[in-house]
Amino acid sequence: MQRALADRDCMEEVLKSAILGLLILALVPCVGRAQSSDYSKGHGYAYFAPGGRVTSGSGSRATIHMGGGYERFFTRHVGAGAEPGFLGTVEPDDRQVFTTSWGTFSLNFVARLRAKDENTRTKPFVTGGYTLMVRNEADSGVNFGGGFNWWFEKRVGLRVEVRDHLLLGPYHLVGAHIGLTFR
């Protein structure tokens, strides 16, 4: 048991170091780069995400994930973002909505995909990175997903995304994010 815990701690440290190294490598070429101003260099967002938690031992549970974040773009299509949030499970047999809850934090790379028509209001994207979940103890993992921002006004849009968090602990979280984007 002691060896399994040591192996898990070692794997978490390797994962954290690898993600930090990738983030630094991605940011270094972008420093001081000249940019045109015909695209958004960043935007914030807030979301609500119904979803599910699948664990190896206790089966699956419905979840509600909510939070917000900010994405900063270094080129027209590549950027990085940070996202704090709250995730709670919904137990079907209990009257309490959040019987188990976690604080969440993600550091992500984001890539805006090219639309066929650059003037379109719909801007698809993919994202992925590091996830930290905190309850009594911290648990680490990775996340990946994709979706689109639909800009119905110059500074306000609708964000739709599917995000998957794969944690080193015994759970796997999937959510369908819907929210507002603003710049």
Secondary structure in CASP SS format (residue, H / E / C, confidence):
PFRMAT SS
TARGET T0000
AUTHOR 0000-0000-0000
METHOD secondary structure of the structure
MODEL  1
M C 1.00
Q H 1.00
R H 1.00
A H 1.00
L H 1.00
A H 1.00
D H 1.00
R H 1.00
D H 1.00
C H 1.00
M H 1.00
E H 1.00
E H 1.00
V H 1.00
L H 1.00
K H 1.00
S H 1.00
A H 1.00
I H 1.00
L H 1.00
G H 1.00
L H 1.00
L H 1.00
I H 1.00
L H 1.00
A H 1.00
L H 1.00
V H 1.00
P H 1.00
C H 1.00
V C 1.00
G C 1.00
R C 1.00
A C 1.00
Q C 1.00
S C 1.00
S C 1.00
D C 1.00
Y C 1.00
S C 1.00
K C 1.00
G E 1.00
H E 1.00
G E 1.00
Y E 1.00
A E 1.00
Y E 1.00
F E 1.00
A E 1.00
P E 1.00
G E 1.00
G E 1.00
R E 1.00
V E 1.00
T E 1.00
S C 1.00
G C 1.00
S C 1.00
G E 1.00
S E 1.00
R E 1.00
A E 1.00
T E 1.00
I E 1.00
H E 1.00
M E 1.00
G E 1.00
G E 1.00
G E 1.00
Y E 1.00
E E 1.00
R E 1.00
F E 1.00
F C 1.00
T C 1.00
R C 1.00
H C 1.00
V E 1.00
G E 1.00
A E 1.00
G E 1.00
A E 1.00
E E 1.00
P E 1.00
G E 1.00
F E 1.00
L E 1.00
G E 1.00
T E 1.00
V E 1.00
E C 1.00
P C 1.00
D C 1.00
D C 1.00
R C 1.00
Q C 1.00
V C 1.00
F C 1.00
T C 1.00
T E 1.00
S E 1.00
W E 1.00
G E 1.00
T E 1.00
F E 1.00
S E 1.00
L E 1.00
N E 1.00
F E 1.00
V E 1.00
A E 1.00
R E 1.00
L C 1.00
R C 1.00
A C 1.00
K C 1.00
D C 1.00
E C 1.00
N C 1.00
T C 1.00
R C 1.00
T E 1.00
K E 1.00
P E 1.00
F E 1.00
V E 1.00
T E 1.00
G E 1.00
G E 1.00
Y E 1.00
T E 1.00
L E 1.00
M E 1.00
V E 1.00
R C 1.00
N C 1.00
E C 1.00
A E 1.00
D E 1.00
S E 1.00
G E 1.00
V E 1.00
N E 1.00
F E 1.00
G E 1.00
G E 1.00
G E 1.00
F E 1.00
N E 1.00
W E 1.00
W E 1.00
F C 1.00
E C 1.00
K C 1.00
R C 1.00
V E 1.00
G E 1.00
L E 1.00
R E 1.00
V E 1.00
E E 1.00
V E 1.00
R E 1.00
D E 1.00
H E 1.00
L E 1.00
L E 1.00
L C 1.00
G C 1.00
P C 1.00
Y E 1.00
H E 1.00
L E 1.00
V E 1.00
G E 1.00
A E 1.00
H E 1.00
I E 1.00
G E 1.00
L E 1.00
T E 1.00
F E 1.00
R C 1.00
END
